[in-house]
Amino acid sequence: MVIVSVVVRDFGSHMLQKISELENKSNIKLPVTKKILLAETGTVEQVLSILTNSETIVNVLKQTEDRELILRDVCIASKKTGETLVKARSRFFLANMPGDIINQIKRKNLGIGNIIIRHELETFRKIIKIGYNSKSNSIFRVYHIIHHGKVAIEIKECFTSDIDSNVNLALDAENSSQHY
């Protein structure tokens, strides 16, 4: 397993350098779609739906709660095919989050991106690490969602090794339906 730490500087070119470092250390060449997924700082659900030309479904696999922390394991799947695109583990730091957001998370019916958008929560996403797991041939990233200067959520997302085939299927379908 190869992990590259990310320090925010000039985010655009710096992230490109970090992805290149990951490729060199792992002896791999990542397709553009995987680079986008490692670097994006919006909602992964939205990016995945665009890349796969399918709505996504967030399935909460496990969620445990105590007074300070909620731990949540989810998979994000293509609504069209049912295939898992991402597995994620999140840690919600309750002291750093508004009560209405905490209540929404406890309901287990929405993904984090949709919760943030629905509640118009002002946040900043800071990518901490990116990596490659040679055993599963998958990429992953760890990032923080910061609210009012404090880490509200820490997320590790593992993108499935066959995510490119889902993207390529969407591109093939798109290209075959276009007439020039």
C-alpha positions as CSV (number, residue, x, y, z in Angstrom):
1,M,0.0,0.0,0.0
2,V,1.3,3.4,-0.9
3,I,0.2,6.6,0.8
4,V,1.0,10.2,-0.1
5,S,0.4,13.0,2.4
6,V,-1.2,16.1,1.0
7,V,-0.4,19.6,2.3
8,V,-2.5,22.4,0.9
9,R,-0.4,25.0,-0.9
10,D,-1.2,26.0,-4.5
11,F,-3.9,23.4,-4.5
12,G,-4.3,23.0,-8.3
13,S,-0.7,22.2,-9.3
14,H,0.2,20.8,-5.9
15,M,-2.5,18.1,-6.1
16,L,-1.3,17.2,-9.6
17,Q,2.2,16.8,-8.2
18,K,0.9,14.5,-5.4
19,I,-1.0,12.3,-7.8
20,S,2.1,12.0,-9.9
21,E,4.1,11.1,-6.8
22,L,1.5,8.4,-6.0
23,E,1.8,7.0,-9.5
24,N,5.6,6.9,-9.4
25,K,5.7,5.3,-5.9
26,S,3.0,2.7,-6.9
27,N,4.4,2.2,-10.4
28,I,0.9,2.8,-11.9
29,K,-0.6,5.2,-14.4
30,L,-4.0,6.4,-13.2
31,P,-6.7,7.3,-15.8
32,V,-8.1,10.8,-15.7
33,T,-11.3,9.7,-14.0
34,K,-9.4,8.3,-11.0
35,K,-7.4,11.5,-10.8
36,I,-10.6,13.5,-10.7
37,L,-12.0,11.3,-8.0
38,L,-8.8,11.7,-5.9
39,A,-8.7,15.5,-6.3
40,E,-12.3,16.6,-6.3
41,T,-13.5,18.7,-3.3
42,G,-17.2,18.9,-4.1
43,T,-19.7,16.1,-3.4
44,V,-18.4,12.7,-4.6
45,E,-22.0,11.6,-5.1
46,Q,-22.6,14.3,-7.7
47,V,-19.2,13.7,-9.5
48,L,-19.9,9.9,-9.6
49,S,-23.4,10.4,-11.0
50,I,-22.0,12.6,-13.8
51,L,-19.1,10.2,-14.5
52,T,-21.3,7.1,-14.6
53,N,-24.4,8.8,-16.2
54,S,-26.5,7.4,-13.4
55,E,-28.0,8.6,-10.1
56,T,-26.2,7.2,-7.1
57,I,-27.6,5.5,-4.0
58,V,-25.9,5.8,-0.6
59,N,-26.4,2.6,1.5
60,V,-25.5,3.0,5.2
61,L,-23.9,-0.4,6.0
62,K,-23.2,0.3,9.7
63,Q,-23.5,3.3,12.0
64,T,-22.5,3.5,15.7
65,E,-22.9,6.5,18.0
66,D,-21.8,7.7,21.3
67,R,-21.8,11.2,22.9
68,E,-18.8,12.5,21.0
69,L,-18.6,10.6,17.7
70,I,-20.7,8.9,15.1
71,L,-18.9,6.2,13.0
72,R,-20.5,5.3,9.7
73,D,-19.7,2.9,6.9
74,V,-21.4,3.4,3.6
75,C,-21.2,2.2,0.0
76,I,-22.2,4.5,-2.9
77,A,-23.6,2.5,-5.8
78,S,-24.9,3.2,-9.3
79,K,-28.7,3.3,-9.2
80,K,-28.7,2.0,-12.8
81,T,-26.5,-1.0,-12.3
82,G,-26.4,-1.5,-8.5
83,E,-22.6,-1.8,-8.7
84,T,-20.7,-0.4,-5.7
85,L,-18.5,2.6,-6.8
86,V,-17.1,3.7,-3.5
87,K,-16.9,2.4,0.1
88,A,-16.4,5.0,2.7
89,R,-15.9,5.2,6.5
90,S,-16.8,8.5,8.2
91,R,-16.1,9.9,11.6
92,F,-18.4,12.7,12.7
93,F,-17.1,14.9,15.5
94,L,-20.4,15.9,17.1
95,A,-19.0,18.9,19.1
96,N,-18.1,20.5,15.8
97,M,-21.4,20.0,14.1
98,P,-24.9,21.7,14.2
99,G,-27.6,19.8,15.9
100,D,-29.9,19.6,12.8
101,I,-27.0,18.0,10.8
102,I,-26.4,15.5,13.6
103,N,-30.1,14.6,13.6
104,Q,-30.1,14.1,9.8
105,I,-27.0,11.8,10.0
106,K,-28.7,9.7,12.7
107,R,-31.6,9.0,10.3
108,K,-29.2,7.1,8.0
109,N,-31.2,8.0,4.9
110,L,-28.8,10.5,3.1
111,G,-25.2,10.8,2.1
112,I,-23.0,13.5,3.6
113,G,-22.9,15.5,0.4
114,N,-26.7,15.7,0.2
115,I,-27.0,16.5,3.9
116,I,-24.5,19.4,3.5
117,I,-26.3,20.7,0.4
118,R,-29.8,20.3,1.9
119,H,-28.9,22.3,5.0
120,E,-26.7,24.8,3.1
121,L,-23.9,24.1,5.5
122,E,-20.8,26.2,4.8
123,T,-17.8,23.8,4.7
124,F,-14.3,23.4,3.3
125,R,-12.9,20.0,2.2
126,K,-9.2,19.4,2.9
127,I,-7.6,16.4,1.4
128,I,-5.1,14.9,3.8
129,K,-3.9,11.7,2.1
130,I,-4.3,9.9,-1.2
131,G,-3.2,6.3,-1.8
132,Y,-3.2,3.1,-3.8
133,N,-3.8,-0.4,-2.5
134,S,-2.0,-2.9,-4.7
135,K,-3.9,-5.9,-3.2
136,S,-7.3,-4.6,-4.3
137,N,-6.0,-2.4,-7.1
138,S,-8.0,0.5,-5.7
139,I,-7.3,4.1,-4.9
140,F,-8.4,5.9,-1.8
141,R,-8.3,9.3,-0.1
142,V,-8.7,10.7,3.3
143,Y,-10.1,14.2,3.8
144,H,-11.6,16.5,6.4
145,I,-14.8,18.4,6.1
146,I,-14.2,21.6,8.1
147,H,-17.0,23.7,9.5
148,H,-16.2,27.0,11.4
149,G,-12.5,26.2,11.3
150,K,-12.9,22.8,13.1
151,V,-12.9,19.3,11.7
152,A,-16.5,18.2,11.6
153,I,-16.1,15.0,9.6
154,E,-13.2,12.8,8.6
155,I,-13.8,10.5,5.6
156,K,-11.8,7.7,4.0
157,E,-13.2,6.8,0.5
158,C,-12.0,3.7,-1.3
159,F,-12.9,3.7,-5.0
160,T,-13.5,0.3,-6.5
161,S,-10.9,-1.0,-9.0
162,D,-13.6,-1.3,-11.7
163,I,-14.9,2.2,-11.4
164,D,-13.4,3.0,-14.8
165,S,-15.5,0.3,-16.5
166,N,-18.6,2.0,-15.1
167,V,-17.4,5.4,-16.4
168,N,-16.5,3.9,-19.8
169,L,-19.9,2.3,-20.1
170,A,-21.5,5.7,-19.5
171,L,-19.2,7.3,-22.1
172,D,-20.0,4.6,-24.7
173,A,-23.7,5.0,-24.1
174,E,-23.4,8.8,-24.4
175,N,-21.3,8.6,-27.6
176,S,-23.6,6.1,-29.3
177,S,-26.7,8.4,-28.6
178,Q,-25.1,11.5,-30.0
179,H,-25.6,12.5,-33.6
180,Y,-23.3,15.0,-35.2
